[in-house]
Amino acid sequence: MIPASRVARSLVLMLLVALAGCQPPGQTGGEVTLARRHAGPGAHPTAPAGEDPPLRGGPFLPPDQPAPLPSAAPRPSTSPTTSPAASPAGLPAPDAPASPAALPSAGADASSPAPDPSPTPAATPSPPPVASPSPTAAASAPPPSPTPVPTPRPSPLARSEEDRVDDEAGYQIHVVYAVPSDGDDRGFDTDGSITRSVYTFDDWLFRKTKRQRLRFDRSGGALDVSYVRLTETDAALAANRRRLRDAIERGLRERGFRHPQKMYAVYYDGTNPEVCGGAPWPPTVPGTVAALYLKGEPGCDSTGWTPDGVEMTYREFAMLHELVHGFGFVPRTAPHHTMEGHTSGSYADLMYTGSETWIPRVLDSTKEIYDHGRTDTLDLAKSVFLTPSAPDAAPPPIWSTSVGSP
């Protein structure tokens, strides 16, 4: 018979272990890691220092990466749509369409931590007074980080089926809302959905770079968004599958959207049976159109737009992902290049693709594409589509081939 004292001590020890949150010997916290990498609906795992909280919902794939198995969640493409090899990213890749997963629920700010599930106490005690720092401490304290200047956000312009007069000359990104000949016009070019989404990911990029923004085409100070009803039906265009981007580019060029210094960010309000987006990937896949397929499968239309102009949802990350593909990234010369234009560095990277769920929250965790200091591979900081431009800024590889004859 075990003495009562030993039983009592055992119970006390077990209670102390439980209260301390200790793990039995041999466990490594794998379940926590799994939850962090495969966040389900409503999950909001804690982001590492310096990173934004991940998107809520999932699982996610790059817009240009087709889903390996049927899934209710949309995924972005991972490789250029015109690329012969399937692109692997879980987020939107320029040339490979992908289906997006369920995005974070509307209203939550992706840049703020998840709310504490515990109930708020009836009365919150005042915090204790904070002692004023000594002159010496104040002098040694680092200066506060500058507050990012938000993108100017004028109201959307009235509908135009043509490229308006540009505020500035030079390389720019022109935004297009395109629908198939028999498609529903949901008015995303005039109701503020597209402009708010563009401003949101432009601000995100500004925070992640050395205060650089995308050089968007503006007219009268406002984002210039053109409306185009294509000549082909939704079914005819969807039959192109992962090469849908090419068909959209041909349609736009026929309508005169072929400026020698413009990349086109196209929100296509139509379907695709495999992916949620596509883009060029020069020099392997030339082109000037980076596209999202708003009704692509599976579930590309379920994520919606940023709810508040601040929170980054799948749709914002996907379009930015595709545009960066169009600028030539990730090049084969990058240390962690994988699967036709992606990086295997971290599932949190904008241009990641691989076996893990895509949970974008950083631009470039391994100095793969931005301000990396190497001369043997492309540097996004030196793209002509970013402003302010670097002294040695250059267009994407084989740009003259992508633009073609006027």
Salt bridges, closest charged atoms under 4 A:
GLU51 OE1 - ARG361 NH1 3.31
ASP52 OD2 - LYS208 NZ 3.18
ASP64 OD2 - HIS321 NE2 3.70
ASP64 OD2 - HIS325 NE2 3.15
ASP64 OD1 - HIS342 NE2 3.65
GLU161 OE1 - ARG255 NH2 3.71
ASP163 OD1 - HIS174 ND1 3.67
ASP163 OD2 - LYS262 NZ 2.52
ASP166 OD2 - LYS262 NZ 3.00
GLU168 OE1 - ARG215 NH1 3.86
ASP185 OD2 - ARG159 NH1 2.59
ASP189 OD1 - ARG159 NH2 2.74
ASP202 OD2 - ARG213 NH1 3.52
ASP203 OD2 - ARG153 NH2 2.88
ASP203 OD1 - ARG213 NH1 2.81
ASP217 OD2 - HIS174 ND1 2.76
ASP217 OD2 - LYS262 NZ 2.77
ASP224 OD1 - ARG164 NH1 2.63
ASP224 OD2 - HIS174 ND1 3.94
ASP246 OD2 - ARG243 NH1 3.84
ASP246 OD1 - ARG245 NH2 2.71
GLU249 OE1 - ARG245 NH1 2.57
ASP269 OD1 - ARG186 NH2 2.55
GLU274 OE2 - ARG241 NE 2.53
ASP301 OD2 - ARG186 NH1 3.03
ASP301 OD1 - ARG315 NH2 3.25
GLU311 OE2 - ARG56 NH2 2.11
GLU340 OE1 - ARG332 NH2 3.26
GLU356 OE2 - ARG37 NH1 2.68
GLU368 OE1 - HIS336 ND1 2.96
ASP371 OD2 - LYS210 NZ 2.68
ASP376 OD1 - ARG374 NE 3.83
ASP392 OD2 - LYS382 NZ 3.21
